[in-house]
Amino acid sequence: MPLDSRSFTTDNFPRWAEEPPTPAEGSLVPGSQFHEEQWIMAAGMLARGNSFLQVSRAMGCSRTTLWRAYYGSKDFRHRVWWERQALNREAELRLSSLRVLVAEQIERLVTSGDPATVRWLAERLGLFAGLDLPAAKRQAPQADRYSAEQSAQHPSLIKL
């Protein structure tokens, strides 16, 4: 039983589920001898960073033909942009799931008491900042800060 397309008009899909834009004239590159699927493939290749030469070789056309299609068809440029946005969205989704996995692994290692992981995490959080300085240098800034606080509270104690 086919679905009625009108039933999806009120659905709010997430950005990663967006459909590609529909060309205004019905074709990405109107009047082209190449099939629409080839132009879709070309848009995807350009979005992934392939050069115009690589894409034209894959399509079996000249580089000039591809340049004319790209700069002559707003719909084709829009499709390349949409493909780039889709790749960026996909990358963000992958990174977010990797972040969760990394956080779970770090948490597991810390709770199991792995000293190397605990040390690494403490360094990354800056918990060891300044501990490699000699004790006299570590306490000198604290003494300066204390005298500055006292001077601010009691202006009559300012040394001339």
C-alpha positions as CSV (number, residue, x, y, z in Angstrom):
1,M,0.0,0.0,0.0
2,P,1.7,3.3,-1.1
3,L,1.9,6.2,1.4
4,D,0.1,9.4,0.7
5,S,2.7,12.2,0.4
6,R,0.2,14.7,1.9
7,S,0.5,12.9,5.3
8,F,4.1,14.1,5.7
9,T,3.4,17.8,5.3
10,T,3.2,18.5,9.0
11,D,6.1,16.2,10.0
12,N,9.2,18.0,11.4
13,F,12.2,15.9,10.5
14,P,15.6,16.6,12.0
15,R,18.1,18.4,9.8
16,W,20.0,15.2,9.0
17,A,16.9,13.7,7.4
18,E,16.4,16.6,5.0
19,E,15.7,15.8,1.4
20,P,17.9,17.3,-1.3
21,P,16.6,20.5,-3.0
22,T,14.4,20.1,-6.0
23,P,15.8,21.9,-9.1
24,A,13.6,24.7,-10.3
25,E,13.7,23.7,-13.9
26,G,13.4,20.0,-13.2
27,S,17.0,19.2,-13.9
28,L,20.3,20.2,-12.2
29,V,21.8,21.2,-15.5
30,P,19.0,21.9,-18.0
31,G,19.8,20.9,-21.6
32,S,22.7,18.7,-20.8
33,Q,23.4,15.5,-22.6
34,F,24.4,13.8,-19.3
35,H,21.9,12.0,-17.1
36,E,20.6,13.6,-13.8
37,E,22.3,10.8,-11.8
38,Q,25.7,11.8,-13.3
39,W,25.2,15.4,-12.2
40,I,24.1,14.2,-8.7
41,M,27.3,12.1,-8.5
42,A,29.4,15.1,-9.7
43,A,27.8,17.3,-7.0
44,G,28.7,14.7,-4.4
45,M,32.2,14.4,-5.6
46,L,32.7,18.2,-5.6
47,A,31.2,18.4,-2.1
48,R,33.7,15.9,-0.9
49,G,36.6,17.9,-2.3
50,N,37.4,16.3,-5.6
51,S,38.9,18.6,-8.2
52,F,37.1,19.6,-11.3
53,L,39.5,17.5,-13.3
54,Q,38.8,14.4,-11.3
55,V,35.0,14.9,-11.5
56,S,35.1,15.6,-15.2
57,R,37.1,12.4,-15.8
58,A,34.7,10.4,-13.7
59,M,31.7,11.8,-15.7
60,G,33.4,11.4,-19.1
61,C,33.2,15.1,-20.0
62,S,35.7,17.9,-20.4
63,R,36.6,20.1,-17.5
64,T,35.2,23.1,-19.4
65,T,31.8,21.4,-19.6
66,L,31.8,20.9,-15.8
67,W,32.9,24.5,-15.3
68,R,30.1,25.7,-17.5
69,A,27.6,23.5,-15.7
70,Y,28.8,24.7,-12.3
71,Y,28.8,28.4,-13.0
72,G,25.8,28.3,-15.4
73,S,23.4,26.4,-13.2
74,K,22.3,27.8,-9.9
75,D,20.5,24.5,-9.1
76,F,23.8,22.5,-9.6
77,R,25.7,24.9,-7.3
78,H,22.9,24.6,-4.7
79,R,23.1,20.8,-4.9
80,V,26.9,20.9,-4.3
81,W,26.3,23.2,-1.3
82,W,23.5,20.9,0.0
83,E,25.8,17.9,-0.3
84,R,28.5,19.7,1.7
85,Q,26.0,20.5,4.4
86,A,24.9,16.9,4.5
87,L,28.5,15.7,4.9
88,N,29.0,18.2,7.7
89,R,25.9,17.1,9.5
90,E,26.9,13.4,9.2
91,A,30.4,14.2,10.5
92,E,28.9,16.1,13.5
93,L,26.7,13.1,14.3
94,R,29.7,10.7,14.1
95,L,31.8,12.9,16.3
96,S,29.1,13.3,19.0
97,S,28.8,9.5,19.2
98,L,32.6,9.2,19.4
99,R,32.6,11.7,22.2
100,V,30.2,9.6,24.2
101,L,32.3,6.5,23.7
102,V,35.5,8.2,24.8
103,A,33.8,9.7,27.8
104,E,32.5,6.3,28.8
105,Q,35.9,4.7,28.4
106,I,37.7,7.3,30.4
107,E,35.0,7.0,33.2
108,R,35.5,3.2,33.2
109,L,39.3,3.5,33.5
110,V,39.1,6.2,36.2
111,T,36.6,4.2,38.3
112,S,38.8,1.1,37.9
113,G,41.7,3.1,39.3
114,D,44.0,3.1,36.3
115,P,46.7,5.5,37.4
116,A,47.9,6.4,33.9
117,T,44.4,7.5,32.9
118,V,43.9,9.4,36.2
119,R,47.2,11.2,35.7
120,W,46.4,12.0,32.1
121,L,42.9,13.3,33.0
122,A,44.3,15.5,35.8
123,E,46.9,17.0,33.5
124,R,44.2,17.7,30.8
125,L,42.0,19.4,33.5
126,G,44.9,21.5,34.7
127,L,45.0,20.0,38.2
128,F,48.8,19.8,38.1
129,A,49.3,23.3,36.9
130,G,52.3,24.9,38.7
131,L,53.2,21.8,40.7
132,D,56.4,21.4,38.7
133,L,57.7,24.7,40.1
134,P,59.9,24.8,43.2
135,A,58.0,25.3,46.4
136,A,59.3,28.8,47.0
137,K,58.1,30.0,43.6
138,R,54.7,28.4,44.1
139,Q,54.1,30.2,47.3
140,A,55.5,33.6,46.2
141,P,52.5,34.4,44.0
142,Q,50.1,33.5,46.8
143,A,52.0,35.9,49.2
144,D,51.9,38.7,46.6
145,R,48.2,38.1,46.2
146,Y,47.6,38.2,49.9
147,S,49.4,41.5,50.3
148,A,47.5,43.0,47.4
149,E,44.2,41.9,49.0
150,Q,45.2,43.4,52.3
151,S,46.2,46.7,50.6
152,A,42.9,46.9,48.8
153,Q,41.0,46.3,52.1
154,H,43.1,48.7,54.1
155,P,44.5,51.6,52.0
156,S,46.4,53.0,55.1
157,L,48.7,49.9,54.9
158,I,50.0,50.8,51.5
159,K,53.8,50.9,51.6
160,L,55.5,53.9,50.2
